């Protein structure tokens, strides 16, 4: 969704450390999800007819948030929120226009990580699948599910293992599925030549099949 003129997201409103973040559009409102410098999960709502065109910042989780990822599904009028806390536990909550004034309802996910993760939606796979890529510091494990809360899984696969090449360290994977693809994903990563520090940081990628779907 485009951001209209005079409705841009002002980073000064959320502090200089944006870290992991996500974007959605609900009820005509641009919604920007981010982790604050005090490790709160927050959302900035802008250009909302529900809010009479005003902007506001809402605290969704009061503290201890480590990482964040979102999946936007405009036809369903929902943004799927995923986050970890500082203990590595992972959580999910749907965020809709009702949550402009009502609290979210988090549920625990069957994963954990002290590092990062990434999510996306494969709308043209069979069946359509929510995808969760979890980095545990050594392995990147890809999970697929027909439901956004990952209560049941379609498939699980370790798609990268840092033990296979000790000359480099691959981390911070970000998964994406092209709208015309069905069961293939591209993963953008940080590539660090070892030993590190200092190491040389690069941007790399790999391609993988989505487990459990066609």
N, C-alpha and C positions, 0 to 999 in steps of 0.2 A: 504494500500500500504506500502511495506517495505521502510525504510530509508536506503540508500546505505551507505557503509563504507566511511568515510571522508565527509559525507554530513549530519551529525547530526546537530540538532538545538542547537545553542549555546545560553543558557539563558542570558549570560552576554551581548549579543547584544541588549537585550530588557529591561534590568533592573531587579532588584530583585523581584519586585512586579508583578508577571504574572497575578494573578487574573483569571477571566474567560478567556478561550481560546478555540481554535478549530483547526482542522487539515484537510487538503485536499490534493489531488494530481491532477494537471492539466498540460497537455502537457509535462508530465515527470518531472514536478517541484513539489517538496514538498512545500506546502504553509501553514504557521503557522499564525493563526489569534490571536490577543491578544489586551488587553487594556493596554496602557502604563501608567507610573506613572503620566503623565500629562493628563490622561483620553482621549487619542486619540485612535481611532480604527486603528490598524496597521496590516500589513501583512508582514511577512518575506518570500521571495521567494528564494528557493535554488534548485540547480541542474536542472536548466531550459535550455533546448535546445534553447528556444526563447531568453534567456539571455546569450547564449554562455557559459553555465556552471557557470556563476557568481551568487552571492547572493546579494540581495538588500532588503531594508526595504522601504515599501510604506505606506504613511499615507492615510487612506481611509476617515476618519471622523476627523476633526481637533480638536475637544474637546467636553467635556461634556458627554462622554460615560460612562455608569454605569455598564452594564452587556452585555454578548455576548453569543450566541449559534450558531452552524452551523449544516447544514445537507449536507452531501456529496452524490452526485449521479454520480458516475464515468461514467455510460453509457451515461448520458446526457452531460458530460463535464462541469459540473457546481457545484459550492459550494454555497448553499443558506445561506446568512448571516442574522442574526437577532440580534438586539441590542436595548438597552434602553438608554435614556439620563438621566441626573440628575433630570429632571422634571417628569420622569416616562413614557414619551411618548415612543412608540415602533416603530421600523422601520425594513424594509426588503430590501435587494438588492441581486440580483444574482451576483456571481463573477465567471468569466470565464477567459480563457487564454488571451482574448482581454483586460481584465482589468489589465494585467501586464503593459500596457501603457496608457489605457484609464480610466477615472474616473468611479466609480460606479454610479448607478441611484437609489437612495433610494426612497421608497414609505412608507407612514404611514400605520401602522397596526391598526386594530380595537380593540386593547387591550391597557392596561397601567398597570404599576406596579412600585412601589418604592422599590421593593424587587428583587427577582430573578425569572428566568424562564428557561425552558429547552425545547428542540425540538428533534424530531426524525421522521423517516419515516417508516410507516408500509407498506412494499411493497407487502405483501401477503393478506392484508385485502381486503374486497370487499365493495366499490372500494378501490384501494390503497390510502393511506391517509397520509398527513402531519399532525403531531401532535404537539401541543403547550400546555405546562403545565405552568400555571402562578400562582405564589405565591403572594398573596396580603398582606401577613403578618398574615392573619387569615385563609383564604381558599386557597386550591389548586384547580384551575379550569382547566379542560382539554378541549381543542378545537381540532376538526379535520376538515380537508379541503381537497378537491381534488386538490387544487392549492397551490403553495408555498407562495403566498402573502395573503392567508386566506381571499380573497375578498368575498367568499361565504363559509358558514360553513356546514359541514355534521352533526355535533352534538356538544353539549356543556354539560358538567357535572361537578358539584363540586364533586371531588373525595376524598377530605379530608377537615375536618373542625376542627381547633384547639379548638373551643368552646365545642367539645364533650368530651374532657378530659383535665381538667385544671391542672392536675398534671404534664403534659409534654408539651413541645412546639416542634412541628415538622416543620422544614423549610428546605430551600435550596434543593427542590426536583429535581432529575435528572431522566428523563424518558428514558426507553429503551424498544425496542420490539425485541424479539428473532426472527432470520430469519425464523424459522419454525412456529412461531405463526401468527395468523390472527387478532384477535380482543382483545388480552390481552397484557397489558404492565406491566413491573416492574418499580417501582419508588424507587430509593435510596434516603434517606433523612438524615438530621442531626436531632438527637433526643436529646433534652435537658430536664433533669429532673428539675422541678420547686420546690421552687422558684429559680430564677437566677438573679443576680449572687449569689454564684459561679456557681451552676448548674453542672451537670455531662454530658458532651457531649458524645454521642454515635453515631454509624452508624446504621441506621435501614432501613427497606424497607416495602412497601406494594404493593399489586397487584390490578390492576383495569382493567375493560373492557374499550375499546375505544368506545366512544359514536358515533352513526350514521353509524357504519360499521359492517360488519359481518365477 
